[in-house]
Every structure is written in structure tokens, then in C-alpha cells.
Amino acid sequence: MTDSLKSSLLGAALAFVFGFLGAAAWSYSGMGDARTRAYLLENPELLPQMADAYQRAEAEKRLASVKGDVMDPFPGAILGNPNGTKTLVEFTDYNCPYCRASMGDLTKLIEQEPELKVVVREWPIFRGSDLAARMALAAAKQGKYAEFHDAMFRLSPATPESINQAAREVGMDLAQAQKDGASPEIEQELARNYSLAQQLGFTGTPSWVTEHSIFEGAIGLEGLRRSLEPVDD
């Protein structure tokens, strides 16, 4: 989390305390704003905790509004166990270096978690990655999504040459893929992913969603594993 974001969250947390708590619960117990401020100044370690709690609460609200949609995959655009009981959603871009760096960790997590289903949402926000995203979704329609996904990151950056090479390596029907890539179905999927990312407040890739949390960045294998665990209140 950046310093500016932390500061804004701290400000929101303080506003919450001095607004709601100061007017309600704290007043009820006979503690006015002055006493509340004094208590927080004496216990500054509470402020980051409040900021984190506020951030989690806001993330939960955003997730609740789109949860069903974001976890509903484009047919075939899945890694891991398609019938798994644990779901991890990734918003990704083939020209994103952090997405590429996360691939090894995600592959290990899938190997270690046999019940993990990874729903991949193609979100081409880097220059030149739109064609790769379309080809990936076309690969999903041919039952070759995981193979193309792996080959595309291995051959990245995404260029017309590397995209076609990845498609040939995994045995795609290129004529059909080009037709599908320009279809309204794939156009709608990319627009849908963009809208979902905006609603979730994502600012870049990779971005992630679990049953109970949303987060951004290349957070490593342990970070991804912890994200699958329920969040303690």
C-alpha cells in the first residue's frame, strides 16, 4: 500500500471514529471527541489497524456487488481444477511483467491445491495485449486455454508473431480463432472484464479475487495461499 493511499485510509478511519463513534457509541459511554482523540494519540498503533479494517470493509462491499459475475468464468478460461471447491480469480494481461512473474507461483499453488479453480479474466490494459487476450479467449473456445496461456507468457511480450507462434504450438485452428477473436461474444467478455475491474477498484494487473477478499499485485506463493484462507474478524 502506498503512503498516499495509507494516509487517505487513515483519514477515512479517523472520520469514521470521530463521526460515527464520536456521535454515537462513544457519546453513549460518556466519552466525547476530546477524550477519543486523546485515547488515539496515546495508542497510535490503533490507526493502521483501523485503516486496514476500513479497507477490508470497503473491499467487501465492492466484492459483494459483483461476486456472482466475477466468479462466473468465460467458458474454458480456467486453470487448475474446473470443479474445484476453492476459487481464485485473476485479472491478467500478457504484457504485464508482474503477471508473468506471478505465473510460477500460481502454477505451484495449483499443483499444491488440487481443489483450486483459477478463473482467469482477460484484462488487456497494456499496449499490444488486446490481440493476445482475444486469441486466449478463442483458445478457450477450442479447449486449449491453459496451454495457450502458458505458451503466451513464455513467448511474451505479446506481438502478432509471438501470438501466432503460441497458437500454432498448442495446435489451434488459426482461421477459426481469428473469426472467434473478432466475435461479439469475445468483445462482450472483454468489456465485461473491464467493467468488473472498475467496479472492484482495480488499478492494474495482476489483480485477484477470492470468496472473501480482493487485492492487487505479485504477492508471491505464500501470499496467494493465505488469500484462500478465511479472513479473521
C-alpha positions in Angstrom: 0.0 0.0 0.0 1.3 3.4 -1.0 1.9 6.2 1.6 -0.8 8.3 0.0 -3.3 5.5 0.0 -2.5 4.7 3.6 -2.9 8.4 4.5 -6.3 8.5 2.8 -7.4 5.3 4.6 -6.3 6.7 7.9 -8.2 9.9 7.2 -11.3 7.8 6.4 -10.8 5.7 9.5 -10.5 8.9 11.7 -13.6 10.3 10.1 -15.4 7.1 10.9 -14.3 7.3 14.5 -14.9 10.9 15.1 -18.1 10.9 13.1 -20.0 7.8 13.9 -18.3 6.6 17.1 -18.0 10.1 18.5 -21.6 10.9 17.9 -23.0 7.5 18.9 -21.2 4.8 20.8 -18.5 6.9 22.4 -21.0 9.6 23.4 -23.2 6.9 24.8 -20.4 5.8 27.2 -19.8 9.4 28.2 -16.6 9.8 26.1 -16.6 13.0 23.9 -14.4 13.7 20.9 -11.6 15.2 23.0 -11.3 12.0 25.0 -11.5 9.9 21.9 -8.7 11.9 20.3 -6.6 11.7 23.4 -7.0 7.9 23.5 -6.0 7.5 19.9 -3.0 9.8 20.4 -1.9 7.6 23.3 -2.5 4.5 21.2 -1.3 5.3 17.7 -0.9 1.7 16.8 -4.7 1.5 16.5 -4.7 3.8 13.5 -3.1 1.3 11.0 -5.4 -1.4 12.3 -8.4 0.9 11.8 -7.2 1.8 8.3 -6.9 -1.9 7.4 -10.3 -2.7 8.9 -11.8 0.2 6.8 -10.1 -1.1 3.7 -11.4 -4.6 4.2 -14.9 -3.3 4.8 -14.8 -1.3 1.6 -13.4 -4.2 -0.3 -16.1 -6.5 1.0 -18.8 -4.0 -0.2 -17.3 -3.9 -3.7 -16.9 -7.6 -3.9 -20.5 -8.3 -2.7 -21.9 -6.2 -5.5 -20.2 -8.2 -8.3 -19.2 -11.5 -6.7 -21.5 -13.7 -8.8 -20.4 -12.1 -12.0 -16.7 -12.1 -11.3 -16.6 -15.7 -10.4 -18.5 -16.8 -13.4 -15.8 -17.7 -16.0 -15.8 -17.3 -19.7 -16.3 -20.9 -20.8 -13.0 -22.7 -20.8 -10.9 -19.8 -19.4 -9.9 -21.8 -16.3 -6.7 -23.1 -14.9 -6.4 -25.9 -12.3 -9.4 -27.9 -11.3 -12.6 -26.8 -13.2 -14.7 -28.4 -10.5 -12.6 -27.3 -7.5 -14.1 -26.1 -4.3 -11.7 -23.2 -3.9 -11.9 -20.3 -6.4 -9.2 -17.7 -7.2 -9.9 -15.1 -9.9 -7.1 -13.4 -11.7 -7.3 -10.3 -13.9 -4.3 -10.6 -16.1 -2.5 -9.0 -19.1 0.1 -10.8 -21.3 2.3 -7.8 -21.5 2.3 -7.2 -17.7 5.7 -8.1 -16.2 4.2 -8.7 -12.8 1.6 -11.1 -14.3 4.4 -13.0 -15.9 6.4 -13.1 -12.6 3.3 -14.5 -10.8 2.9 -17.4 -13.2 5.4 -19.6 -11.5 3.8 -19.0 -8.1 0.3 -19.6 -9.5 1.5 -22.9 -11.2 2.9 -24.1 -7.9 -0.2 -23.2 -6.0 -2.3 -25.2 -8.5 0.0 -28.1 -8.0 -0.3 -27.9 -4.2 -4.0 -27.2 -4.1 -5.9 -29.9 -6.0 -9.2 -28.3 -5.2 -8.2 -24.9 -6.7 -10.1 -23.5 -9.6 -8.5 -20.4 -11.1 -10.9 -18.2 -13.1 -8.8 -16.0 -15.5 -10.3 -12.7 -16.6 -8.5 -11.3 -19.6 -8.0 -7.6 -19.0 -5.7 -6.2 -21.7 -4.6 -2.8 -20.4 -1.0 -2.8 -21.7 -0.2 -1.7 -25.3 -0.4 -4.5 -27.8 -2.0 -7.0 -25.5 -5.6 -6.8 -26.8 -4.9 -9.3 -29.7 -3.3 -11.8 -27.2 -6.4 -11.6 -25.0 -8.7 -12.2 -27.9 -6.6 -15.2 -29.0 -6.6 -16.6 -25.5 -10.4 -16.5 -25.4 -10.5 -18.1 -28.8 -8.3 -20.8 -27.4 -10.8 -21.3 -24.6 -13.5 -22.0 -27.2 -11.2 -24.6 -28.7 -10.4 -26.2 -25.3 -6.8 -25.1 -25.3 -6.9 -22.1 -22.9 -4.4 -23.4 -20.3 -1.9 -24.4 -23.0 -2.1 -21.1 -24.8 -2.0 -19.1 -21.6 1.3 -20.8 -20.6 2.8 -20.5 -24.1 1.9 -16.8 -24.4 3.6 -15.9 -21.2 6.6 -18.0 -22.1 6.8 -16.2 -25.5 5.9 -12.7 -24.3 5.9 -9.9 -25.0 2.7 -10.2 -27.0 3.3 -9.4 -30.6 1.5 -10.6 -33.7 4.4 -13.0 -34.3 4.5 -14.4 -30.7 0.7 -14.7 -30.6 0.6 -16.7 -33.7 3.5 -18.8 -32.6 1.8 -19.6 -29.3 -1.4 -20.6 -31.2 0.5 -22.8 -33.5 2.4 -24.5 -30.7 -0.8 -25.6 -29.0 -2.4 -26.7 -32.2 -5.2 -24.1 -32.5 -7.3 -23.7 -35.7 -6.0 -20.3 -36.6 -8.7 -19.4 -39.1 -11.4 -20.2 -36.6 -9.5 -18.4 -33.8 -9.3 -15.2 -35.8 -13.0 -15.4 -36.5 -13.8 -16.0 -32.9 -11.4 -13.3 -31.7 -13.4 -10.7 -33.6 -16.8 -12.1 -32.5 -19.4 -10.1 -30.4 -19.1 -12.9 -27.7 -15.4 -12.1 -27.1 -15.9 -8.4 -27.5 -18.6 -8.6 -24.7 -16.3 -10.6 -22.5 -13.5 -8.1 -22.7 -16.0 -5.2 -22.0 -17.4 -7.2 -19.1 -13.9 -7.8 -17.6 -13.1 -4.1 -17.9 -16.3 -3.2 -16.1 -15.8 -5.7 -13.3 -12.2 -4.4 -12.8 -13.5 -0.9 -12.5 -16.3 -1.8 -10.1 -13.8 -3.7 -7.9 -11.5 -0.6 -7.9 -8.5 -2.3 -9.5 -5.8 -0.1 -10.9 -3.6 -2.7 -12.6 -2.7 -6.3 -13.2 -2.4 -8.8 -11.7 -5.5 -8.3 -9.6 -7.1 -11.0 -7.6 -10.4 -12.1 -6.1 -11.3 -14.8 -3.7 -14.5 -15.8 -2.0 -13.8 -13.2 0.7 -11.2 -10.7 -0.5 -9.8 -8.6 -3.3 -6.2 -7.5 -3.7 -3.6 -6.4 -6.3 0.0 -7.2 -7.2 2.5 -10.0 -7.4 2.3 -11.1 -3.8 4.2 -14.4 -4.1 3.2 -18.0 -3.4 2.6 -17.7 0.3 0.5 -14.5 -0.2 -1.7 -16.3 -2.7 -2.1 -19.3 -0.4 -3.1 -17.1 2.5 -5.6 -15.3 0.3 -7.6 -18.5 0.1 -8.0 -18.7 3.9 -11.0 -17.1 5.6 -10.4 -13.6 6.9 -10.5 -13.3 10.7 -12.6 -10.5 12.0 
